[in-house]
């Protein structure tokens, strides 16, 4: 059972993560924050195992949710150097910087020969990305 302090920490972390998007501190594509309830459902349905190699596209909040997963098994990609720096420095996860103008082509090239058990993201649906 979660204590009041645990809930308060989670709420403040959620506010902080959402604030990164709301204040436009992080740029590039992927400007929509995914609420914790939706992320939890996605991760439960994905049945994440401790040995899964995971690729996360754009969304910092999923890195937070997987903070107890082996960092060497997670790769994060975005088209924003600030977002990638946050992931590297705060969470210790390796990142890939992708070209925001040729997103699909850039991803194909940079992910060549890489394999993942799970790919997670909430990519932009309203912008033409390729």
C-alpha positions in Angstrom: 0.0 0.0 0.0 1.3 3.4 -0.9 1.8 5.9 1.9 0.7 9.6 1.7 4.3 10.6 1.2 4.6 8.1 -1.8 1.5 9.5 -3.4 2.7 13.1 -2.8 6.1 12.3 -4.5 4.3 10.7 -7.4 2.0 13.7 -7.8 4.9 16.2 -7.7 6.9 14.1 -10.2 3.9 13.9 -12.5 3.4 17.7 -12.2 7.1 18.2 -13.0 7.1 15.9 -16.0 3.9 17.4 -17.4 5.5 20.9 -16.8 8.4 20.0 -19.1 5.8 19.8 -22.0 3.5 22.7 -20.8 6.4 25.2 -20.5 7.9 24.0 -23.8 11.2 23.3 -22.0 11.6 20.3 -24.2 11.2 20.8 -27.9 10.9 18.9 -31.1 8.2 16.4 -32.0 6.4 14.6 -29.2 5.0 17.6 -27.4 2.1 15.8 -25.8 2.4 14.5 -22.2 1.0 11.0 -21.7 -0.9 10.9 -18.3 0.2 8.3 -15.7 -3.1 6.4 -15.9 -2.7 5.8 -19.6 1.0 4.9 -19.3 0.2 2.4 -16.6 -2.3 0.7 -18.7 0.1 0.6 -21.7 2.8 -0.9 -19.6 0.6 -3.5 -17.9 -0.8 -4.6 -21.3 2.8 -4.8 -22.6 3.7 -7.2 -19.8 7.2 -5.7 -19.4 9.8 -8.3 -18.3 13.0 -7.5 -16.5 15.0 -8.9 -19.4 13.2 -6.9 -22.1 15.2 -4.6 -24.4 13.1 -1.5 -24.7 13.0 1.4 -27.1 11.2 4.6 -26.1 10.4 7.3 -28.6 10.0 10.9 -27.5 8.2 10.5 -24.1 10.3 11.2 -21.0 7.6 10.1 -18.7 7.9 6.4 -19.8 11.6 6.5 -18.8 10.4 7.6 -15.4 8.0 4.7 -15.2 10.7 2.3 -16.1 13.3 3.8 -13.7 13.8 0.4 -12.0 14.4 -1.4 -15.3 18.0 -2.2 -16.2 19.2 1.0 -17.8 21.5 -0.9 -20.2 18.4 -2.5 -21.8 16.7 0.9 -22.6 17.3 3.2 -25.6 15.6 6.5 -25.9 15.2 8.6 -29.0 14.0 12.1 -29.8 14.7 15.0 -32.1 15.5 17.3 -29.2 19.0 17.5 -27.7 17.7 19.0 -24.4 15.2 16.1 -24.0 18.0 13.6 -24.7 20.4 15.3 -22.2 17.7 15.1 -19.5 17.4 11.3 -20.1 21.1 10.7 -20.1 21.9 12.8 -17.1 18.9 12.2 -14.9 18.1 8.6 -15.7 21.4 7.2 -17.1 19.8 5.9 -20.2 21.5 5.9 -23.6 19.9 8.1 -26.2 19.7 8.6 -30.0 19.2 12.0 -31.5 17.1 11.8 -34.6 16.7 14.3 -37.4 13.3 16.0 -36.9 12.9 16.8 -40.6 13.4 13.2 -41.8 12.2 11.4 -38.7 11.4 8.0 -40.3 14.5 7.9 -42.5 16.7 9.0 -39.6 15.2 6.3 -37.3 15.7 3.6 -39.8 19.3 4.5 -40.3 20.1 4.9 -36.6 18.3 1.7 -35.5 19.7 -0.5 -38.2 20.8 -3.8 -36.7 19.2 -3.1 -33.3 16.5 -5.3 -31.9 13.9 -4.6 -29.2 11.4 -6.6 -27.3 9.2 -3.6 -26.7 8.8 -0.2 -28.4 7.0 2.4 -26.4 5.8 5.9 -27.4 3.0 8.3 -27.9 4.3 9.9 -31.2 2.8 13.0 -32.8 -0.2 12.3 -35.0 -1.0 15.7 -36.3 2.3 16.6 -37.9 3.8 15.4 -41.2 6.9 13.7 -40.0 8.1 12.2 -43.4 
